[in-house]
């Protein structure tokens, strides 16, 4: 992913609400399933780390990206944004950005 593509994805994520929340259980199989499904539907998702989470946002971003085969876009404070192109009906084309 180029810096120009990452910048465009960051601007797209700027107005989004967080749809996943990582709590005290950390990154569980259920959370990974939810992230996988959300990435298939939306391709770009924002995740929030709640108080009491067993890791910081950067660690959580790395772990979640590894488990759902996504790419990190941005990590600020207790929130991060990840991207993965959908297998079918892709709405965001990185090649065109």
PALUM-479803 format. One record per residue: residue number from 1; residue in one letter; y negated, x, z negated of N, C-alpha, C, O, CB in turn. Coordinates in Angstrom, 3 decimals. Glycine has a CB too. Example, Ala and Ser with C-alpha at 12.3 -4.5 7.8 and 13.67 -1.06 7.14 Angstrom:
<atoms>
+-----+------+----------+----------+----------+----------+----------+----------+----------+----------+----------+----------+----------+----------+----------+----------+----------+
| pos | code |      npy |      npx |      npz |     capy |     capx |     capz |      cpy |      cpx |      cpz |      opy |      opx |      opz |     cbpy |     cbpx |     cbpz |
+-----+------+----------+----------+----------+----------+----------+----------+----------+----------+----------+----------+----------+----------+----------+----------+----------+
|   1 |    A |    5.690 |   13.190 |   -7.800 |    4.500 |   12.300 |   -7.800 |    3.300 |   13.200 |   -7.800 |    3.319 |   14.236 |   -8.465 |    4.473 |   11.308 |   -9.046 |
|   2 |    S |    2.250 |   12.850 |   -7.080 |    1.060 |   13.670 |   -7.140 |   -0.030 |   12.900 |   -7.870 |   -1.138 |   13.409 |   -8.039 |    0.598 |   14.084 |   -5.725 |
+-----+------+----------+----------+----------+----------+----------+----------+----------+----------+----------+----------+----------+----------+----------+----------+----------+
</atoms>
This chain:
<atoms>
+-----+------+----------+----------+----------+----------+----------+----------+----------+----------+----------+----------+----------+----------+----------+----------+----------+
| pos | code |      npy |      npx |      npz |     capy |     capx |     capz |      cpy |      cpx |      cpz |      opy |      opx |      opz |     cbpy |     cbpx |     cbpz |
+-----+------+----------+----------+----------+----------+----------+----------+----------+----------+----------+----------+----------+----------+----------+----------+----------+
|   1 |    X |    1.179 |    0.846 |    0.000 |    0.000 |    0.000 |    0.000 |   -1.242 |    0.891 |    0.000 |   -1.361 |    1.797 |   -0.825 |    0.002 |   -0.962 |   -1.224 |
|   2 |    X |   -2.153 |    0.634 |    0.916 |   -3.368 |    1.444 |    1.003 |   -4.401 |    0.954 |   -0.008 |   -4.264 |   -0.133 |   -0.568 |   -3.952 |    1.400 |    2.434 |
|   3 |    X |   -5.421 |    1.752 |   -0.234 |   -6.462 |    1.361 |   -1.182 |   -7.242 |    0.150 |   -0.679 |   -7.687 |   -0.677 |   -1.475 |   -7.415 |    2.531 |   -1.437 |
|   4 |    X |   -7.407 |    0.044 |    0.620 |   -8.100 |   -1.116 |    1.196 |   -7.294 |   -2.396 |    0.968 |   -7.857 |   -3.437 |    0.627 |   -8.346 |   -0.905 |    2.709 |
|   5 |    X |   -5.979 |   -2.316 |    1.156 |   -5.110 |   -3.467 |    0.919 |   -5.127 |   -3.851 |   -0.560 |   -5.195 |   -5.032 |   -0.900 |   -3.669 |   -3.164 |    1.379 |
|   6 |    X |   -5.063 |   -2.843 |   -1.438 |   -5.086 |   -3.089 |   -2.880 |   -6.410 |   -3.741 |   -3.289 |   -6.425 |   -4.647 |   -4.122 |   -4.872 |   -1.770 |   -3.660 |
|   7 |    X |   -7.510 |   -3.285 |   -2.710 |   -8.819 |   -3.860 |   -3.026 |   -8.884 |   -5.327 |   -2.604 |   -9.436 |   -6.154 |   -3.331 |   -9.939 |   -3.059 |   -2.337 |
|   8 |    X |   -8.336 |   -5.653 |   -1.456 |   -8.326 |   -7.043 |   -0.989 |   -7.477 |   -7.918 |   -1.915 |   -7.869 |   -9.035 |   -2.252 |   -7.790 |   -7.124 |    0.458 |
|   9 |    X |   -6.316 |   -7.404 |   -2.323 |   -5.462 |   -8.164 |   -3.244 |   -6.152 |   -8.353 |   -4.592 |   -6.045 |   -9.418 |   -5.200 |   -4.108 |   -7.453 |   -3.439 |
|  10 |    X |   -6.862 |   -7.324 |   -5.064 |   -7.603 |   -7.441 |   -6.325 |   -8.664 |   -8.525 |   -6.227 |   -8.842 |   -9.307 |   -7.161 |   -8.254 |   -6.098 |   -6.699 |
|  11 |    X |   -9.370 |   -8.579 |   -5.101 |  -10.400 |   -9.601 |   -4.942 |   -9.784 |  -10.992 |   -4.884 |  -10.373 |  -11.950 |   -5.385 |  -11.224 |   -9.337 |   -3.681 |
|  12 |    X |   -8.608 |  -11.114 |   -4.281 |   -7.915 |  -12.407 |   -4.235 |   -7.469 |  -12.839 |   -5.638 |   -7.487 |  -14.027 |   -5.959 |   -6.693 |  -12.330 |   -3.290 |
|  13 |    X |   -7.075 |  -11.882 |   -6.459 |   -6.567 |  -12.182 |   -7.801 |   -7.689 |  -12.431 |   -8.806 |   -7.447 |  -12.932 |   -9.904 |   -5.691 |  -11.043 |   -8.289 |
|  14 |    X |   -8.900 |  -12.083 |   -8.430 |  -10.027 |  -12.182 |   -9.352 |  -10.230 |  -13.589 |   -9.896 |  -10.557 |  -13.747 |  -11.072 |  -11.281 |  -11.725 |   -8.670 |
|  15 |    X |  -10.048 |  -14.598 |   -9.083 |  -10.289 |  -15.979 |   -9.506 |   -9.021 |  -16.683 |   -9.996 |   -9.075 |  -17.841 |  -10.411 |  -10.890 |  -16.765 |   -8.362 |
|  16 |    X |   -7.901 |  -15.998 |   -9.950 |   -6.630 |  -16.614 |  -10.355 |   -6.503 |  -16.698 |  -11.871 |   -7.049 |  -15.873 |  -12.604 |   -5.452 |  -15.826 |   -9.781 |
|  17 |    X |   -5.776 |  -17.703 |  -12.320 |   -5.396 |  -17.807 |  -13.723 |   -4.049 |  -17.116 |  -13.914 |   -3.241 |  -17.051 |  -12.988 |   -5.331 |  -19.300 |  -14.183 |
|  18 |    X |   -3.816 |  -16.603 |  -15.110 |   -2.519 |  -15.990 |  -15.415 |   -1.464 |  -17.084 |  -15.485 |   -1.667 |  -18.115 |  -16.127 |   -2.571 |  -15.184 |  -16.755 |
|  19 |    X |   -0.326 |  -16.852 |  -14.813 |    0.728 |  -17.870 |  -14.816 |    1.947 |  -17.436 |  -15.622 |    2.821 |  -18.254 |  -15.912 |    1.146 |  -18.190 |  -13.391 |
|  20 |    X |    2.015 |  -16.157 |  -15.986 |    3.098 |  -15.667 |  -16.848 |    2.488 |  -15.037 |  -18.089 |    1.432 |  -14.408 |  -18.028 |    4.005 |  -14.638 |  -16.095 |
|  21 |    X |    3.169 |  -15.214 |  -19.217 |    2.701 |  -14.657 |  -20.479 |    3.862 |  -13.920 |  -21.139 |    4.932 |  -14.492 |  -21.342 |    2.136 |  -15.773 |  -21.418 |
|  22 |    X |    3.650 |  -12.667 |  -21.468 |    4.680 |  -11.865 |  -22.124 |    4.393 |  -11.884 |  -23.619 |    3.322 |  -11.466 |  -24.060 |    4.713 |  -10.392 |  -21.564 |
|  23 |    X |    5.349 |  -12.367 |  -24.389 |    5.182 |  -12.500 |  -25.834 |    5.997 |  -11.490 |  -26.611 |    6.272 |  -10.392 |  -26.127 |    5.557 |  -13.883 |  -26.271 |
|  24 |    X |    6.381 |  -11.867 |  -27.819 |    7.066 |  -10.940 |  -28.716 |    8.468 |  -10.569 |  -28.246 |    9.002 |   -9.546 |  -28.675 |    7.145 |  -11.536 |  -30.090 |
|  25 |    X |    9.084 |  -11.378 |  -27.369 |   10.412 |  -11.037 |  -26.854 |   10.355 |   -9.967 |  -25.774 |   11.377 |   -9.370 |  -25.435 |   11.089 |  -12.275 |  -26.305 |
|  26 |    X |    9.168 |   -9.721 |  -25.234 |    9.031 |   -8.711 |  -24.182 |    9.488 |   -9.266 |  -22.842 |    9.361 |  -10.459 |  -22.570 |    9.834 |   -7.449 |  -24.533 |
|  27 |    X |   10.022 |   -8.381 |  -22.013 |   10.445 |   -8.772 |  -20.669 |   11.925 |   -9.144 |  -20.702 |   12.802 |   -8.281 |  -20.659 |   10.185 |   -7.626 |  -19.642 |
|  28 |    X |   12.180 |  -10.441 |  -20.779 |   13.554 |  -10.935 |  -20.860 |   14.040 |  -11.310 |  -19.458 |   13.273 |  -11.289 |  -18.496 |   13.651 |  -12.158 |  -21.823 |
|  29 |    X |   15.320 |  -11.650 |  -19.362 |   15.890 |  -12.086 |  -18.083 |   15.223 |  -13.370 |  -17.602 |   14.992 |  -13.549 |  -16.406 |   17.409 |  -12.296 |  -18.213 |
|  30 |    X |   14.915 |  -14.263 |  -18.545 |   14.260 |  -15.522 |  -18.197 |   12.867 |  -15.272 |  -17.620 |   12.478 |  -15.904 |  -16.638 |   14.167 |  -16.435 |  -19.430 |
|  31 |    X |   12.124 |  -14.361 |  -18.220 |   10.792 |  -14.024 |  -17.716 |   10.886 |  -13.409 |  -16.323 |   10.062 |  -13.709 |  -15.459 |   10.077 |  -13.056 |  -18.679 |
|  32 |    X |   11.872 |  -12.561 |  -16.096 |   12.068 |  -11.955 |  -14.773 |   12.384 |  -13.018 |  -13.732 |   11.898 |  -12.944 |  -12.603 |   13.194 |  -10.911 |  -14.818 |
|  33 |    X |   13.196 |  -14.007 |  -14.101 |   13.514 |  -15.100 |  -13.182 |   12.256 |  -15.888 |  -12.832 |   12.036 |  -16.231 |  -11.670 |   14.572 |  -16.034 |  -13.796 |
|  34 |    X |   11.430 |  -16.173 |  -13.842 |   10.181 |  -16.892 |  -13.599 |    9.255 |  -16.078 |  -12.703 |    8.627 |  -16.626 |  -11.797 |    9.481 |  -17.219 |  -14.925 |
|  35 |    X |    9.168 |  -14.770 |  -12.952 |    8.315 |  -13.899 |  -12.139 |    8.826 |  -13.861 |  -10.704 |    8.035 |  -13.923 |   -9.763 |    8.265 |  -12.470 |  -12.730 |
|  36 |    X |   10.146 |  -13.759 |  -10.529 |   10.749 |  -13.719 |   -9.191 |   10.391 |  -14.991 |   -8.419 |    9.954 |  -14.930 |   -7.270 |   12.295 |  -13.560 |   -9.287 |
|  37 |    X |   10.581 |  -16.143 |   -9.069 |   10.290 |  -17.422 |   -8.423 |    8.803 |  -17.554 |   -8.101 |    8.443 |  -18.041 |   -7.029 |   10.737 |  -18.582 |   -9.316 |
|  38 |    X |    7.947 |  -17.128 |   -9.010 |    6.505 |  -17.206 |   -8.787 |    6.082 |  -16.294 |   -7.641 |    5.221 |  -16.661 |   -6.841 |    5.743 |  -16.835 |  -10.065 |
|  39 |    X |    6.679 |  -15.114 |   -7.557 |    6.351 |  -14.191 |   -6.466 |    6.823 |  -14.747 |   -5.122 |    6.149 |  -14.563 |   -4.109 |    6.985 |  -12.809 |   -6.720 |
|  40 |    X |    7.961 |  -15.416 |   -5.103 |    8.434 |  -16.030 |   -3.861 |    7.486 |  -17.138 |   -3.409 |    7.251 |  -17.310 |   -2.213 |    9.856 |  -16.591 |   -4.045 |
|  41 |    X |    6.948 |  -17.880 |   -4.359 |    6.067 |  -18.998 |   -4.023 |    4.638 |  -18.549 |   -3.726 |    4.005 |  -19.066 |   -2.805 |    6.058 |  -20.004 |   -5.154 |
|  42 |    X |    4.123 |  -17.583 |   -4.504 |    2.710 |  -17.227 |   -4.410 |    2.431 |  -15.833 |   -3.861 |    1.372 |  -15.600 |   -3.278 |    2.095 |  -17.342 |   -5.743 |
|  43 |    X |    3.359 |  -14.912 |   -4.038 |    3.272 |  -13.513 |   -3.607 |    2.360 |  -12.655 |   -4.482 |    2.581 |  -11.449 |   -4.593 |    2.788 |  -13.455 |   -2.189 |
|  44 |    X |    1.357 |  -13.237 |   -5.094 |    0.411 |  -12.507 |   -5.930 |    0.273 |  -13.263 |   -7.238 |   -0.147 |  -14.420 |   -7.243 |   -0.977 |  -12.338 |   -5.221 |
|  45 |    X |    0.625 |  -12.619 |   -8.361 |    0.548 |  -13.315 |   -9.645 |   -0.156 |  -12.456 |  -10.679 |   -0.148 |  -11.226 |  -10.613 |    1.947 |  -13.696 |  -10.140 |
|  46 |    X |   -0.770 |  -13.146 |  -11.643 |   -1.441 |  -12.488 |  -12.752 |   -0.625 |  -12.749 |  -14.009 |   -0.180 |  -13.871 |  -14.248 |   -2.914 |  -12.991 |  -12.913 |
|  47 |    X |   -0.431 |  -11.706 |  -14.813 |    0.389 |  -11.789 |  -16.017 |   -0.449 |  -11.350 |  -17.210 |   -1.229 |  -10.403 |  -17.107 |    1.673 |  -10.917 |  -15.887 |
|  48 |    X |   -0.292 |  -12.030 |  -18.335 |   -1.024 |  -11.705 |  -19.556 |   -0.050 |  -11.252 |  -20.640 |    1.042 |  -11.802 |  -20.782 |   -1.849 |  -12.919 |  -20.041 |
|  49 |    X |   -0.460 |  -10.256 |  -21.390 |    0.297 |   -9.807 |  -22.553 |   -0.315 |  -10.455 |  -23.785 |   -1.513 |  -10.310 |  -24.028 |    0.296 |   -8.242 |  -22.672 |
|  50 |    X |    0.486 |  -11.163 |  -24.562 |   -0.025 |  -11.819 |  -25.758 |    0.042 |  -10.875 |  -26.945 |    0.710 |   -9.843 |  -26.901 |    0.760 |  -13.103 |  -26.051 |
|  51 |    X |   -0.660 |  -11.246 |  -28.002 |   -0.616 |  -10.431 |  -29.227 |    0.810 |  -10.447 |  -29.765 |    1.479 |  -11.480 |  -29.734 |   -1.629 |  -10.963 |  -30.309 |
|  52 |    X |    1.266 |   -9.321 |  -30.250 |    2.616 |   -9.226 |  -30.779 |    3.635 |   -8.769 |  -29.754 |    4.814 |   -8.631 |  -30.080 |    3.029 |  -10.541 |  -31.331 |
|  53 |    X |    3.211 |   -8.532 |  -28.532 |    4.141 |   -8.038 |  -27.508 |    4.553 |   -6.617 |  -27.866 |    3.734 |   -5.851 |  -28.372 |    3.495 |   -8.086 |  -26.081 |
|  54 |    X |    5.810 |   -6.248 |  -27.614 |    6.323 |   -4.945 |  -28.040 |    5.870 |   -3.758 |  -27.180 |    6.336 |   -2.640 |  -27.399 |    7.808 |   -4.991 |  -28.048 |
|  55 |    X |    4.983 |   -3.969 |  -26.218 |    4.563 |   -2.886 |  -25.322 |    3.124 |   -3.130 |  -24.895 |    2.571 |   -4.202 |  -25.142 |    5.500 |   -2.785 |  -24.075 |
|  56 |    X |    2.522 |   -2.140 |  -24.257 |    1.172 |   -2.359 |  -23.732 |    1.270 |   -2.856 |  -22.282 |    2.355 |   -2.907 |  -21.704 |    0.320 |   -1.045 |  -23.814 |
|  57 |    X |    0.131 |   -3.215 |  -21.716 |    0.116 |   -3.849 |  -20.396 |    0.640 |   -2.923 |  -19.302 |    1.336 |   -3.378 |  -18.395 |   -1.293 |   -4.296 |  -20.052 |
|  58 |    X |    0.320 |   -1.643 |  -19.373 |    0.756 |   -0.704 |  -18.331 |    2.277 |   -0.565 |  -18.332 |    2.905 |   -0.580 |  -17.273 |    0.096 |    0.679 |  -18.538 |
|  59 |    X |    2.863 |   -0.431 |  -19.511 |    4.336 |   -0.358 |  -19.612 |    4.984 |   -1.641 |  -19.104 |    5.962 |   -1.599 |  -18.357 |    4.768 |   -0.097 |  -21.072 |
|  60 |    X |    4.431 |   -2.783 |  -19.516 |    4.979 |   -4.073 |  -19.099 |    4.890 |   -4.227 |  -17.584 |    5.814 |   -4.738 |  -16.952 |    4.238 |   -5.228 |  -19.797 |
|  61 |    X |    3.785 |   -3.787 |  -17.008 |    3.611 |   -3.873 |  -15.555 |    4.668 |   -3.039 |  -14.840 |    5.282 |   -3.503 |  -13.879 |    2.199 |   -3.406 |  -15.147 |
|  62 |    X |    4.880 |   -1.821 |  -15.303 |    5.888 |   -0.942 |  -14.687 |    7.277 |   -1.543 |  -14.787 |    8.019 |   -1.569 |  -13.805 |    5.874 |    0.440 |  -15.349 |
|  63 |    X |    7.633 |   -2.031 |  -15.981 |    8.969 |   -2.591 |  -16.182 |    9.195 |   -3.841 |  -15.349 |   10.241 |   -3.993 |  -14.717 |    9.187 |   -2.908 |  -17.647 |
|  64 |    X |    8.203 |   -4.746 |  -15.349 |    8.358 |   -5.989 |  -14.593 |    8.418 |   -5.708 |  -13.096 |    9.223 |   -6.310 |  -12.385 |    7.205 |   -6.954 |  -14.904 |
|  65 |    X |    7.583 |   -4.809 |  -12.618 |    7.602 |   -4.462 |  -11.193 |    8.959 |   -3.886 |  -10.791 |    9.479 |   -4.205 |   -9.721 |    6.483 |   -3.456 |  -10.870 |
|  66 |    X |    9.524 |   -3.047 |  -11.638 |   10.826 |   -2.458 |  -11.337 |   11.920 |   -3.523 |  -11.283 |   12.811 |   -3.458 |  -10.436 |   11.180 |   -1.397 |  -12.380 |
|  67 |    X |   11.852 |   -4.502 |  -12.182 |   12.911 |   -5.515 |  -12.250 |   12.816 |   -6.571 |  -11.160 |   13.837 |   -7.140 |  -10.774 |   12.879 |   -6.188 |  -13.585 |
|  68 |    X |   11.604 |   -6.854 |  -10.646 |   11.459 |   -7.894 |   -9.620 |   11.082 |   -7.310 |   -8.259 |   10.753 |   -8.050 |   -7.332 |   10.408 |   -8.911 |  -10.052 |
|  69 |    X |   11.129 |   -5.983 |   -8.142 |   10.853 |   -5.272 |   -6.884 |    9.459 |   -5.601 |   -6.334 |    9.297 |   -5.900 |   -5.151 |   11.918 |   -5.623 |   -5.836 |
|  70 |    X |    8.467 |   -5.539 |   -7.214 |    7.084 |   -5.836 |   -6.835 |    6.249 |   -4.556 |   -6.919 |    6.719 |   -3.516 |   -7.382 |    6.481 |   -6.949 |   -7.749 |
|  71 |    X |    5.003 |   -4.659 |   -6.461 |    4.082 |   -3.532 |   -6.524 |    2.934 |   -3.873 |   -7.450 |    2.396 |   -4.978 |   -7.382 |    3.559 |   -3.163 |   -5.124 |
|  72 |    X |    2.543 |   -2.939 |   -8.322 |    1.385 |   -3.195 |   -9.183 |    0.102 |   -3.167 |   -8.349 |   -0.052 |   -2.334 |   -7.456 |    1.310 |   -2.149 |  -10.333 |
|  73 |    X |   -0.798 |   -4.073 |   -8.648 |   -2.072 |   -4.134 |   -7.944 |   -3.189 |   -3.672 |   -8.868 |   -4.026 |   -2.858 |   -8.478 |   -2.349 |   -5.564 |   -7.427 |
|  74 |    X |   -3.204 |   -4.192 |  -10.101 |   -4.293 |   -3.915 |  -11.023 |   -3.803 |   -4.109 |  -12.451 |   -2.976 |   -4.982 |  -12.715 |   -5.511 |   -4.822 |  -10.731 |
|  75 |    X |   -4.311 |   -3.299 |  -13.369 |   -3.986 |   -3.440 |  -14.781 |   -5.265 |   -3.194 |  -15.581 |   -5.778 |   -2.076 |  -15.621 |   -2.841 |   -2.450 |  -15.209 |
|  76 |    X |   -5.771 |   -4.247 |  -16.213 |   -6.997 |   -4.132 |  -17.011 |   -6.757 |   -4.836 |  -18.342 |   -6.382 |   -6.008 |  -18.377 |   -8.241 |   -4.748 |  -16.258 |
|  77 |    X |   -6.976 |   -4.115 |  -19.424 |   -6.823 |   -4.699 |  -20.761 |   -5.415 |   -5.188 |  -21.002 |   -4.460 |   -4.416 |  -20.911 |   -7.796 |   -5.843 |  -20.955 |
|  78 |    X |   -5.277 |   -6.477 |  -21.312 |   -3.950 |   -7.041 |  -21.576 |   -3.462 |   -7.894 |  -20.409 |   -2.563 |   -8.718 |  -20.579 |   -3.974 |   -7.877 |  -22.857 |
|  79 |    X |   -4.052 |   -7.703 |  -19.215 |   -3.635 |   -8.451 |  -18.026 |   -3.319 |   -7.490 |  -16.891 |   -3.872 |   -6.394 |  -16.799 |   -4.728 |   -9.452 |  -17.593 |
|  80 |    X |   -2.414 |   -7.938 |  -16.032 |   -2.129 |   -7.159 |  -14.829 |   -1.738 |   -8.091 |  -13.695 |   -1.324 |   -9.230 |  -13.908 |   -1.012 |   -6.127 |  -15.091 |
|  81 |    X |   -1.881 |   -7.569 |  -12.483 |   -1.602 |   -8.329 |  -11.273 |   -0.527 |   -7.588 |  -10.495 |   -0.588 |   -6.368 |  -10.348 |   -2.892 |   -8.530 |  -10.409 |
|  82 |    X |    0.468 |   -8.336 |   -9.993 |    1.526 |   -7.728 |   -9.181 |    1.685 |   -8.501 |   -7.881 |    1.339 |   -9.679 |   -7.794 |    2.868 |   -7.691 |   -9.956 |
|  83 |    X |    2.216 |   -7.813 |   -6.869 |    2.371 |   -8.396 |   -5.537 |    3.750 |   -8.074 |   -4.983 |    4.261 |   -6.967 |   -5.152 |    1.274 |   -7.882 |   -4.582 |
|  84 |    X |    4.335 |   -9.047 |   -4.327 |    5.540 |   -8.828 |   -3.533 |    5.524 |   -9.829 |   -2.392 |    5.296 |  -11.020 |   -2.604 |    6.841 |   -8.971 |   -4.399 |
|  85 |    X |    5.763 |   -9.349 |   -1.196 |    5.777 |  -10.235 |   -0.029 |    6.978 |  -11.158 |   -0.118 |    8.082 |  -10.727 |   -0.451 |    5.809 |   -9.423 |    1.295 |
|  86 |    X |    6.755 |  -12.436 |    0.183 |    7.833 |  -13.427 |    0.158 |    8.819 |  -13.151 |    1.279 |    8.444 |  -12.650 |    2.339 |    7.270 |  -14.857 |    0.280 |
|  87 |    X |   10.077 |  -13.478 |    1.039 |   11.103 |  -13.248 |    2.056 |   10.951 |  -14.221 |    3.217 |   11.216 |  -13.869 |    4.366 |   12.501 |  -13.376 |    1.444 |
|  88 |    X |   10.521 |  -15.452 |    2.917 |   10.306 |  -16.466 |    3.950 |    8.903 |  -17.038 |    3.789 |    8.394 |  -17.144 |    2.673 |   11.382 |  -17.596 |    3.867 |
|  89 |    X |    8.289 |  -17.403 |    4.891 |    6.971 |  -18.053 |    4.897 |    5.913 |  -17.248 |    4.138 |    5.242 |  -17.776 |    3.251 |    7.080 |  -19.444 |    4.291 |
|  90 |    X |    5.771 |  -15.992 |    4.486 |    4.794 |  -15.134 |    3.837 |    3.379 |  -15.575 |    4.197 |    3.054 |  -15.750 |    5.371 |    5.018 |  -13.669 |    4.232 |
|  91 |    X |    2.541 |  -15.753 |    3.174 |    1.165 |  -16.194 |    3.380 |    0.208 |  -15.003 |    3.449 |   -0.785 |  -15.042 |    4.175 |    0.741 |  -17.149 |    2.259 |
|  92 |    X |    0.505 |  -13.958 |    2.701 |   -0.367 |  -12.782 |    2.648 |    0.276 |  -11.675 |    3.489 |    1.357 |  -11.186 |    3.161 |   -0.599 |  -12.305 |    1.159 |
|  93 |    X |   -0.383 |  -11.294 |    4.551 |    0.124 |  -10.243 |    5.433 |   -0.654 |   -8.951 |    5.143 |   -1.837 |   -8.847 |    5.470 |   -0.007 |  -10.659 |    6.949 |
|  94 |    X |    0.015 |   -7.976 |    4.532 |   -0.649 |   -6.715 |    4.204 |   -1.088 |   -5.961 |    5.452 |   -2.094 |   -5.252 |    5.427 |    0.272 |   -5.838 |    3.373 |
|  95 |    X |   -0.349 |   -6.108 |    6.532 |   -0.681 |   -5.394 |    7.765 |   -2.036 |   -5.827 |    8.304 |   -2.731 |   -5.041 |    8.948 |    0.398 |   -5.624 |    8.821 |
|  96 |    X |   -2.417 |   -7.086 |    8.039 |   -3.669 |   -7.626 |    8.573 |   -4.864 |   -7.355 |    7.663 |   -6.009 |   -7.548 |    8.070 |   -3.531 |   -9.115 |    8.794 |
|  97 |    X |   -4.607 |   -6.911 |    6.443 |   -5.706 |   -6.669 |    5.502 |   -6.430 |   -5.382 |    5.823 |   -7.383 |   -5.021 |    5.133 |   -5.189 |   -6.624 |    4.072 |
+-----+------+----------+----------+----------+----------+----------+----------+----------+----------+----------+----------+----------+----------+----------+----------+----------+
</atoms>
